[in-house]
Each structure stands twice: as structure tokens, then as C-alpha cells.
Amino acid sequence: MRPHLALIEDEPDFALMCRSYLERAGFVVTWAMDARAGKTVLHDGGIDLAVLDLGLPDGSGLELLRALRSTSRLPVIVVSGRGAETDRVAGLEIGADDYLVKPFSQRELVARIHAVLRRSQPPQAPTLHQVGALRIDSAARQASVDGTALPLRPKEYALLEMLAAAPGRVFSTEQLLERIWGSSWQQPATVVEHVYRLRGKLAAMPAPTPRITTVRGYGYRLDP
């Protein structure tokens, strides 16, 4: 399911631009123009993260954040034209998960949202993935083939772990970029390069290994 965002912002042009960009980036966005409407949206539930402006016409965004924090740990990114250190510290101390100073790029906002959503997810129990001779230990963040360690860089490991968690499933380039690099706006060549290096390292192992198959026009899968 697509993450559902509450955008609490009183500037219509800025809010419409943000909503349009965020929806193209894969989010569902509910826009509230003031603190009162924002409270209603947050109270109704189903929100995964709030983007909250501090300068609202009917009250301070900090007060809305303070009230929210008394009952909820919903992730909140504060956006504001106030860039002074005291303002940033106040927002973070009250409970904001991040603070963006206007003006900022929409691409940065999307990246910050993805980062906060990742941090807010509960930790998963360590798992072991076994695909043929390939074994991945997520607790140790190690991959091996018949007991021989694979020398992987962090992103190579993350890519192989994602593919090995669902052998035979095809992951699109956008899904891989989103999950591993935190943004589907990265260049697809990033995935191509990492797959190329992974294939070389798997091929260099002394035992037969699963193969990474390219599904033309879509993405990649790991075949036993």
C-alpha cells in the first residue's frame, strides 16, 4: 500500500506543488490548510507521516505537534521558513522527526520522508535466507557460499539480501532503488552497475551459486 501523508500547510500554491510532486512519487496525500483541519485529519487516523508547517493561520504548528506528541508517535517532518537554530531545536525537542527550512527542493522532501518512514518502522527479527549454496545471515549482515564469505559492499549486500528474500520474484528497478537507495529518483544505471558487480562476485565463488536474471523492461530476480 502507498504511504498516506498529511500535508498541513496554509500556502495554497506551495501546498498544491508539494501534493502534486508527492503523489507522483507514490504517496497518498491529504491536505489540511490550518491547524484545526490538521487535527481532524490526524485524529481520523490512517496517516503514516505528517508534513507540518509551523506558520498556520489559526495557531502554531509547534502547539499542534506538542498536542500530537501527548498521544501519538506518528512521524512528523516540520517545514518552516524559520531557519534559526532556536526554531529548529524547539521543533526537534518537542518531537519532530526532521526539520526542513524553506525553500527546499521537492526531491529532498521525498528523500527525507522515505528516511523518516524507514527509521519509524519496528525492527525486524534477524532472518536467514538459503538459496541453493548461498546463505545470507541478516543479523550478521553476511553472505556466504558453502561457508565461503562473499566480499560484498553494503549496497551489494542489501541488493542480494532483497533478492534472496524472495527467490524467483521479479523486483522492478524502481523497487530496488526505493528500498536500497531510499529514492526511486536515482539513475537506473546504479542498479545495473551493482548487479554487474554482484554477478562477478557470485561467479568467482568455488561452488555453484544462484544467478541474477534480468527481466527485460522490468527488473531482476534471483533464480536458484
Backbone as CSV, one residue per row, in Angstrom:
resi,resn,N_x,N_y,N_z,CA_x,CA_y,CA_z,C_x,C_y,C_z
1,MET,0.837,-1.196,0.000,0.000,0.000,0.000,0.876,1.251,0.000
2,ARG,0.398,2.299,-0.657,1.150,3.548,-0.716,1.048,4.279,0.622
3,PRO,2.161,4.828,1.128,2.106,5.587,2.375,1.157,6.772,2.255
4,HIS,0.427,7.037,3.333,-0.555,8.122,3.365,0.022,9.270,4.194
5,LEU,0.157,10.433,3.560,0.736,11.601,4.210,-0.331,12.638,4.514
6,ALA,-0.169,13.316,5.652,-0.957,14.516,5.949,-0.058,15.718,5.669
7,LEU,-0.488,16.596,4.778,0.240,17.816,4.463,-0.521,18.977,5.091
8,ILE,0.033,19.536,6.168,-0.632,20.613,6.905,0.119,21.901,6.584
9,GLU,-0.443,22.667,5.664,0.246,23.808,5.053,-0.789,24.827,4.594
10,ASP,-0.567,26.118,4.942,-1.580,27.131,4.645,-1.342,27.881,3.342
11,GLU,-0.173,27.736,2.719,0.093,28.428,1.459,-0.408,27.569,0.296
12,PRO,-1.506,27.965,-0.368,-2.117,27.094,-1.385,-1.181,26.728,-2.526
13,ASP,-0.447,27.685,-3.074,0.429,27.375,-4.211,1.507,26.374,-3.816
14,PHE,2.105,26.612,-2.654,3.159,25.714,-2.181,2.583,24.333,-1.876
15,ALA,1.405,24.298,-1.245,0.794,23.019,-0.885,0.416,22.217,-2.131
16,LEU,-0.148,22.887,-3.127,-0.533,22.185,-4.354,0.690,21.638,-5.083
17,MET,1.774,22.410,-5.085,3.006,21.935,-5.713,3.539,20.705,-4.971
18,CYS,3.550,20.770,-3.637,4.025,19.636,-2.841,3.144,18.410,-3.053
19,ARG,1.837,18.622,-2.999,0.934,17.475,-3.140,1.101,16.805,-4.494
20,SER,1.201,17.599,-5.546,1.365,17.045,-6.889,2.653,16.227,-6.982
21,TYR,3.738,16.772,-6.456,5.029,16.077,-6.532,5.002,14.801,-5.700
22,LEU,4.450,14.880,-4.491,4.409,13.717,-3.609,3.535,12.610,-4.180
23,GLU,2.437,12.988,-4.815,1.581,11.970,-5.428,2.282,11.291,-6.597
24,ARG,3.046,12.056,-7.369,3.815,11.439,-8.453,4.910,10.522,-7.901
25,ALA,5.371,10.817,-6.690,6.406,9.996,-6.061,5.831,8.745,-5.401
26,GLY,4.507,8.583,-5.462,3.908,7.342,-4.974,3.173,7.432,-3.656
27,PHE,2.944,8.647,-3.140,2.248,8.799,-1.867,0.771,9.159,-2.079
28,VAL,-0.034,8.841,-1.083,-1.387,9.384,-0.983,-1.288,10.591,-0.063
29,VAL,-1.865,11.718,-0.477,-1.693,12.963,0.278,-3.058,13.553,0.623
30,THR,-3.252,13.846,1.914,-4.418,14.595,2.368,-3.944,15.962,2.840
31,TRP,-4.491,17.010,2.253,-4.046,18.375,2.536,-4.988,19.047,3.526
32,ALA,-4.407,19.667,4.562,-5.160,20.464,5.524,-4.563,21.866,5.529
33,MET,-5.432,22.900,5.479,-4.952,24.272,5.307,-4.673,25.000,6.617
34,ASP,-5.088,24.417,7.760,-4.847,25.101,9.030,-4.751,24.062,10.143
35,ALA,-4.511,24.537,11.370,-4.321,23.629,12.499,-5.593,22.841,12.815
36,ARG,-6.730,23.506,12.708,-7.992,22.820,13.025,-8.231,21.664,12.063
37,ALA,-8.077,21.925,10.774,-8.259,20.856,9.790,-7.187,19.779,9.961
38,GLY,-5.961,20.210,10.329,-4.901,19.252,10.554,-5.221,18.302,11.696
39,LYS,-5.759,18.837,12.783,-6.151,17.992,13.914,-7.173,16.950,13.491
40,THR,-8.128,17.372,12.673,-9.161,16.445,12.209,-8.550,15.325,11.373
41,VAL,-7.665,15.690,10.448,-7.026,14.681,9.591,-6.231,13.693,10.432
42,LEU,-5.474,14.203,11.390,-4.654,13.325,12.219,-5.515,12.465,13.141
43,HIS,-6.602,13.042,13.633,-7.493,12.299,14.525,-8.213,11.172,13.791
44,ASP,-8.505,11.386,12.522,-9.246,10.363,11.759,-8.419,9.095,11.536
45,GLY,-7.109,9.196,11.663,-6.255,8.015,11.550,-5.932,7.665,10.107
46,GLY,-5.150,6.604,9.940,-4.758,6.144,8.615,-3.606,6.923,8.015
47,ILE,-2.999,7.829,8.795,-1.877,8.639,8.316,-0.573,7.962,8.721
48,ASP,0.366,7.898,7.786,1.670,7.294,8.071,2.722,8.325,8.460
49,LEU,2.552,9.564,8.015,3.515,10.625,8.334,2.860,11.967,8.069
50,ALA,3.211,12.970,8.889,2.682,14.319,8.696,3.812,15.261,8.301
51,VAL,3.542,16.097,7.293,4.430,17.202,6.923,3.752,18.460,7.445
52,LEU,4.358,19.098,8.428,3.686,20.139,9.204,4.407,21.478,9.098
53,ASP,3.696,22.491,8.595,4.221,23.856,8.569,4.019,24.486,9.951
54,LEU,4.978,25.293,10.377,4.852,25.932,11.693,3.956,27.158,11.665
55,GLY,3.931,27.870,10.540,3.192,29.131,10.474,1.777,28.941,9.973
56,LEU,0.881,28.468,10.826,-0.513,28.235,10.427,-1.372,29.422,10.851
57,PRO,-2.440,29.726,10.102,-3.217,30.943,10.368,-4.006,30.906,11.670
58,ASP,-4.309,29.719,12.197,-5.139,29.633,13.399,-4.376,29.037,14.586
59,GLY,-3.061,29.098,14.539,-2.295,28.575,15.669,-0.905,28.163,15.239
60,SER,-0.097,27.857,16.227,1.269,27.466,15.953,1.353,25.978,15.615
61,GLY,2.142,25.683,14.610,2.374,24.284,14.292,3.060,23.558,15.431
62,LEU,3.872,24.275,16.215,4.523,23.656,17.371,3.493,23.209,18.401
63,GLU,2.437,23.992,18.590,1.393,23.592,19.534,0.660,22.347,19.037
64,LEU,0.432,22.292,17.733,-0.205,21.107,17.158,0.699,19.892,17.343
65,LEU,1.986,20.079,17.145,2.933,18.980,17.332,2.974,18.545,18.787
66,ARG,2.977,19.514,19.706,3.007,19.187,21.133,1.768,18.384,21.535
67,ALA,0.605,18.789,21.031,-0.626,18.059,21.343,-0.585,16.649,20.755
68,LEU,-0.050,16.534,19.537,0.048,15.216,18.904,0.967,14.305,19.698
69,ARG,2.090,14.841,20.168,3.070,14.027,20.879,2.557,13.530,22.230
70,SER,1.515,14.148,22.757,0.958,13.679,24.032,0.211,12.363,23.872
71,THR,-0.136,12.022,22.643,-0.923,10.797,22.430,-0.381,9.880,21.337
72,SER,0.606,10.354,20.552,0.994,9.590,19.367,2.474,9.764,19.060
73,ARG,3.054,8.715,18.444,4.426,8.789,17.940,4.434,8.861,16.413
74,LEU,3.358,9.345,15.829,3.291,9.487,14.380,4.493,10.281,13.870
75,PRO,5.217,9.790,12.859,6.349,10.547,12.320,5.911,11.909,11.789
76,VAL,6.687,12.941,12.110,6.359,14.308,11.688,7.621,14.982,11.149
77,ILE,7.489,15.567,9.970,8.543,16.418,9.422,8.032,17.848,9.442
78,VAL,8.728,18.713,10.163,8.354,20.123,10.229,8.976,20.849,9.040
79,VAL,8.186,21.692,8.390,8.705,22.561,7.330,8.396,24.000,7.739
80,SER,9.367,24.886,7.545,9.178,26.249,8.023,10.144,27.193,7.335
81,GLY,9.739,28.456,7.253,10.636,29.486,6.769,11.572,29.975,7.862
82,ARG,11.346,29.494,9.089,12.195,29.892,10.210,13.396,28.961,10.279
83,GLY,14.558,29.509,9.925,15.741,28.664,9.879,16.697,28.861,11.027
84,ALA,16.323,29.692,12.002,17.218,29.931,13.129,17.408,28.651,13.931
85,GLU,18.575,28.548,14.547,18.877,27.342,15.323,17.863,27.134,16.442
86,THR,17.435,28.208,17.091,16.482,28.075,18.194,15.160,27.478,17.715
87,ASP,14.717,27.846,16.507,13.473,27.292,15.965,13.630,25.811,15.647
88,ARG,14.760,25.449,15.025,14.986,24.046,14.690,15.074,23.186,15.945
89,VAL,15.805,23.689,16.934,15.954,22.939,18.186,14.606,22.782,18.877
90,ALA,13.795,23.850,18.889,12.483,23.776,19.534,11.611,22.703,18.882
91,GLY,11.603,22.681,17.534,10.797,21.683,16.844,11.259,20.271,17.131
92,LEU,12.570,20.065,17.119,13.101,18.720,17.354,12.911,18.294,18.810
93,GLU,13.034,19.244,19.747,12.854,18.889,21.155,11.410,18.533,21.473
94,ILE,10.472,19.184,20.815,9.065,18.863,21.050,8.717,17.487,20.487
95,GLY,9.450,17.067,19.439,9.191,15.722,18.943,9.163,15.564,17.446
96,ALA,9.573,16.604,16.701,9.652,16.436,15.241,10.744,15.427,14.902
97,ASP,10.495,14.631,13.881,11.488,13.649,13.450,12.495,14.256,12.483
98,ASP,12.143,15.371,11.864,13.058,16.071,10.966,12.546,17.495,10.805
99,TYR,13.412,18.368,10.290,13.082,19.785,10.163,13.681,20.292,8.865
100,LEU,12.826,20.813,7.978,13.268,21.338,6.695,12.978,22.840,6.642
101,VAL,13.978,23.605,6.216,13.821,25.055,6.121,13.472,25.427,4.681
102,LYS,12.405,26.215,4.512,12.016,26.706,3.187,12.998,27.782,2.732
103,PRO,13.295,27.860,1.441,12.829,26.952,0.381,13.693,25.692,0.329
104,PHE,13.084,24.596,-0.097,13.808,23.345,-0.256,13.299,22.664,-1.522
105,SER,14.066,21.731,-2.030,13.649,21.037,-3.244,12.646,19.949,-2.892
106,GLN,11.712,19.702,-3.799,10.743,18.638,-3.587,11.430,17.274,-3.517
107,ARG,12.487,17.141,-4.276,13.230,15.873,-4.248,13.818,15.616,-2.864
108,GLU,14.313,16.669,-2.214,14.844,16.498,-0.861,13.727,16.130,0.106
109,LEU,12.560,16.735,-0.049,11.432,16.408,0.822,11.089,14.931,0.707
110,VAL,11.025,14.415,-0.515,10.719,12.995,-0.715,11.776,12.126,-0.045
111,ALA,13.048,12.481,-0.209,14.122,11.699,0.402,14.006,11.717,1.924
112,ARG,13.693,12.867,2.490,13.547,12.966,3.952,12.365,12.118,4.436
113,ILE,11.268,12.143,3.687,10.102,11.338,4.062,10.456,9.861,4.079
114,HIS,11.115,9.404,3.023,11.499,7.994,2.975,12.407,7.640,4.145
115,ALA,13.350,8.514,4.471,14.284,8.233,5.565,13.551,8.140,6.902
116,VAL,12.629,9.057,7.157,11.890,9.038,8.420,10.983,7.811,8.493
117,LEU,10.337,7.458,7.392,9.484,6.267,7.396,10.299,5.015,7.675
118,ARG,11.505,4.936,7.113,12.356,3.771,7.379,12.733,3.694,8.853
119,ARG,13.102,4.834,9.435,13.508,4.841,10.843,12.360,4.500,11.775
120,SER,11.146,4.821,11.372,9.991,4.618,12.250,9.463,3.188,12.225
121,GLN,9.948,2.384,11.285,9.483,1.004,11.207,10.070,0.195,12.351
122,PRO,9.273,-0.708,12.969,9.813,-1.534,14.052,10.892,-2.465,13.519
123,PRO,11.928,-2.726,14.331,12.987,-3.620,13.866,12.466,-5.017,13.606
124,GLN,12.958,-5.608,12.548,12.543,-6.956,12.204,13.481,-7.971,12.839
125,ALA,12.924,-9.130,13.164,13.745,-10.193,13.730,14.760,-10.657,12.684
126,PRO,15.992,-10.940,13.130,17.004,-11.427,12.184,16.525,-12.700,11.481
127,THR,16.855,-12.819,10.210,16.442,-13.983,9.440,17.626,-14.556,8.678
128,LEU,17.465,-15.805,8.295,18.429,-16.494,7.448,17.757,-16.808,6.125
129,HIS,18.443,-16.539,5.029,17.947,-16.876,3.700,18.906,-17.893,3.080
130,GLN,18.357,-18.992,2.627,19.172,-20.024,1.980,18.624,-20.251,0.578
131,VAL,19.437,-19.968,-0.424,19.054,-20.182,-1.816,20.167,-21.008,-2.452
132,GLY,19.934,-22.295,-2.573,20.987,-23.179,-3.053,22.168,-23.133,-2.102
133,ALA,23.353,-22.901,-2.635,24.556,-22.838,-1.807,24.733,-21.471,-1.145
134,LEU,23.900,-20.509,-1.524,24.003,-19.154,-0.977,23.259,-19.065,0.350
135,ARG,23.930,-18.511,1.355,23.329,-18.333,2.681,23.528,-16.880,3.099
136,ILE,22.443,-16.250,3.539,22.507,-14.861,3.984,22.015,-14.785,5.424
137,ASP,22.859,-14.246,6.282,22.543,-14.062,7.699,22.305,-12.575,7.928
138,SER,21.027,-12.193,8.094,20.715,-10.768,8.205,21.178,-10.183,9.531
139,ALA,21.299,-11.000,10.580,21.769,-10.493,11.867,23.238,-10.083,11.768
140,ALA,24.037,-10.924,11.122,25.468,-10.633,10.961,25.747,-9.807,9.716
141,ARG,24.711,-9.638,8.867,24.863,-8.943,7.586,26.016,-9.546,6.784
142,GLN,25.952,-10.876,6.661,26.976,-11.605,5.935,26.327,-12.549,4.931
143,ALA,26.984,-12.710,3.801,26.562,-13.658,2.785,27.712,-14.623,2.529
144,SER,27.385,-15.890,2.327,28.422,-16.886,2.083,27.902,-17.931,1.111
145,VAL,28.838,-18.613,0.472,28.511,-19.699,-0.451,29.273,-20.928,0.020
146,ASP,28.532,-21.941,0.468,29.153,-23.157,1.026,30.196,-22.826,2.082
147,GLY,29.891,-21.834,2.915,30.782,-21.470,4.001,31.848,-20.458,3.636
148,THR,31.994,-20.133,2.370,32.977,-19.137,1.934,32.320,-17.764,1.875
149,ALA,32.871,-16.809,2.614,32.266,-15.484,2.691,32.340,-14.765,1.351
150,LEU,31.235,-14.087,1.004,31.209,-13.233,-0.177,31.683,-11.842,0.221
151,PRO,32.693,-11.291,-0.456,33.180,-9.944,-0.117,32.283,-8.880,-0.739
152,LEU,31.295,-8.425,0.012,30.300,-7.509,-0.537,30.382,-6.134,0.122
153,ARG,30.179,-5.110,-0.685,29.994,-3.766,-0.160,28.571,-3.655,0.404
154,PRO,28.304,-2.634,1.252,26.983,-2.551,1.903,25.797,-2.578,0.937
155,LYS,25.856,-1.801,-0.151,24.729,-1.776,-1.078,24.628,-3.092,-1.859
156,GLU,25.752,-3.722,-2.145,25.728,-5.028,-2.817,25.065,-6.056,-1.918
157,TYR,25.421,-6.021,-0.626,24.789,-6.949,0.314,23.281,-6.707,0.378
158,ALA,22.877,-5.435,0.507,21.453,-5.116,0.619,20.689,-5.571,-0.618
159,LEU,21.284,-5.400,-1.780,20.640,-5.825,-3.023,20.489,-7.345,-3.065
160,LEU,21.547,-8.068,-2.720,21.484,-9.528,-2.742,20.517,-10.049,-1.689
161,GLU,20.492,-9.428,-0.524,19.573,-9.853,0.537,18.120,-9.677,0.099
162,MET,17.822,-8.562,-0.559,16.448,-8.313,-1.009,16.017,-9.350,-2.039
163,LEU,16.902,-9.660,-2.975,16.566,-10.659,-3.986,16.440,-12.047,-3.371
164,ALA,17.322,-12.370,-2.415,17.324,-13.704,-1.815,16.143,-13.927,-0.879
165,ALA,15.541,-12.845,-0.394,14.386,-12.980,0.497,13.165,-13.511,-0.244
166,ALA,13.151,-13.387,-1.569,12.013,-13.864,-2.370,12.537,-14.430,-3.687
167,PRO,13.187,-15.606,-3.646,13.735,-16.190,-4.878,12.649,-16.388,-5.933
168,GLY,12.969,-16.054,-7.170,12.015,-16.201,-8.259,11.097,-15.014,-8.443
169,ARG,11.039,-14.125,-7.456,10.196,-12.928,-7.585,10.953,-11.851,-8.346
170,VAL,10.266,-11.185,-9.250,10.879,-10.109,-10.015,10.678,-8.789,-9.277
171,PHE,11.794,-8.082,-9.046,11.751,-6.750,-8.441,12.071,-5.721,-9.523
172,SER,11.231,-4.705,-9.615,11.487,-3.670,-10.607,12.688,-2.833,-10.182
173,THR,13.284,-2.164,-11.167,14.399,-1.266,-10.866,13.970,-0.196,-9.874
174,GLU,12.744,0.323,-10.018,12.250,1.352,-9.109,12.113,0.817,-7.683
175,GLN,11.628,-0.425,-7.540,11.504,-1.017,-6.206,12.871,-1.169,-5.543
176,LEU,13.850,-1.606,-6.311,15.192,-1.775,-5.761,15.793,-0.432,-5.355
177,LEU,15.624,0.576,-6.192,16.130,1.905,-5.857,15.453,2.458,-4.603
178,GLU,14.149,2.268,-4.530,13.380,2.777,-3.402,13.811,2.119,-2.097
179,ARG,13.913,0.788,-2.109,14.207,0.043,-0.888,15.660,0.195,-0.441
180,ILE,16.582,0.180,-1.382,18.000,0.111,-1.027,18.655,1.485,-0.996
181,TRP,18.288,2.332,-1.951,18.901,3.664,-2.010,18.008,4.753,-1.426
182,GLY,16.770,4.381,-1.081,15.882,5.325,-0.430,15.203,6.303,-1.343
183,SER,15.369,6.139,-2.647,14.734,7.059,-3.584,14.668,6.435,-4.958
184,SER,13.467,6.428,-5.538,13.311,5.906,-6.893,13.777,6.910,-7.938
185,TRP,14.277,8.088,-7.480,14.734,9.107,-8.420,16.204,8.937,-8.786
186,GLN,16.867,7.939,-8.168,18.235,7.630,-8.569,18.243,7.116,-10.010
187,GLN,19.410,7.141,-10.632,19.526,6.656,-12.003,19.471,5.129,-12.047
188,PRO,18.708,4.531,-12.982,18.655,3.065,-13.101,20.025,2.444,-13.290
189,ALA,20.971,3.202,-13.849,22.321,2.669,-14.047,22.963,2.270,-12.736
190,THR,22.504,2.868,-11.628,23.030,2.491,-10.316,22.770,1.019,-10.035
191,VAL,21.558,0.562,-10.327,21.221,-0.846,-10.116,21.991,-1.729,-11.087
192,VAL,22.065,-1.316,-12.342,22.782,-2.101,-13.359,24.223,-2.347,-12.920
193,GLU,24.876,-1.308,-12.421,26.273,-1.422,-12.001,26.421,-2.393,-10.836
194,HIS,25.513,-2.304,-9.852,25.618,-3.179,-8.684,25.300,-4.634,-9.047
195,VAL,24.338,-4.836,-9.931,24.038,-6.199,-10.380,25.236,-6.796,-11.108
196,TYR,25.883,-5.987,-11.938,27.065,-6.445,-12.664,28.150,-6.904,-11.695
197,ARG,28.400,-6.109,-10.665,29.446,-6.467,-9.703,29.047,-7.714,-8.910
198,LEU,27.763,-7.804,-8.534,27.301,-8.975,-7.794,27.464,-10.256,-8.618
199,ARG,27.102,-10.181,-9.877,27.244,-11.360,-10.731,28.700,-11.821,-10.791
200,GLY,29.613,-10.873,-10.891,31.025,-11.221,-10.942,31.489,-11.899,-9.669
201,LYS,31.032,-11.392,-8.531,31.450,-11.973,-7.258,30.824,-13.353,-7.039
202,LEU,29.586,-13.533,-7.458,28.962,-14.853,-7.354,29.670,-15.855,-8.268
203,ALA,30.011,-15.409,-9.467,30.670,-16.302,-10.423,32.047,-16.721,-9.943
204,ALA,32.681,-15.904,-9.104,34.032,-16.213,-8.625,34.032,-17.203,-7.461
205,MET,32.866,-17.559,-6.946,32.792,-18.492,-5.828,33.159,-19.910,-6.278
206,PRO,33.734,-20.713,-5.373,34.163,-22.062,-5.750,33.013,-23.039,-5.933
207,ALA,31.811,-22.699,-5.484,30.659,-23.585,-5.621,29.609,-22.917,-6.505
208,PRO,28.725,-23.712,-7.123,27.649,-23.121,-7.937,26.780,-22.188,-7.100
209,THR,26.408,-21.079,-7.683,25.611,-20.087,-6.960,24.335,-19.773,-7.728
210,PRO,23.325,-19.215,-7.029,22.132,-18.729,-7.744,22.530,-17.650,-8.745
211,ARG,21.701,-17.441,-9.732,22.007,-16.421,-10.741,20.981,-15.295,-10.672
212,ILE,21.472,-14.108,-10.938,20.598,-12.937,-11.009,20.159,-12.794,-12.456
213,THR,18.858,-12.948,-12.681,18.310,-12.921,-14.030,17.708,-11.549,-14.335
214,THR,18.057,-11.020,-15.474,17.459,-9.758,-15.923,16.139,-10.033,-16.619
215,VAL,15.088,-9.392,-16.164,13.783,-9.463,-16.830,13.646,-8.177,-17.631
216,ARG,13.873,-8.286,-18.919,13.989,-7.096,-19.768,12.755,-6.198,-19.664
217,GLY,13.017,-4.915,-19.476,11.946,-3.933,-19.397,11.309,-3.829,-18.027
218,TYR,11.788,-4.642,-17.059,11.170,-4.575,-15.735,12.196,-4.535,-14.609
219,GLY,12.981,-5.616,-14.437,13.904,-5.618,-13.314,14.702,-6.903,-13.213
220,TYR,14.802,-7.438,-11.989,15.687,-8.574,-11.740,15.043,-9.560,-10.775
221,ARG,15.500,-10.821,-10.867,15.089,-11.839,-9.900,16.295,-12.748,-9.634
222,LEU,16.221,-13.445,-8.504,17.266,-14.397,-8.139,16.738,-15.802,-8.382
223,ASP,17.401,-16.550,-9.264,16.997,-17.908,-9.597,17.941,-18.896,-8.943
224,PRO,17.415,-19.920,-8.245,18.290,-20.926,-7.609,19.179,-21.625,-8.624
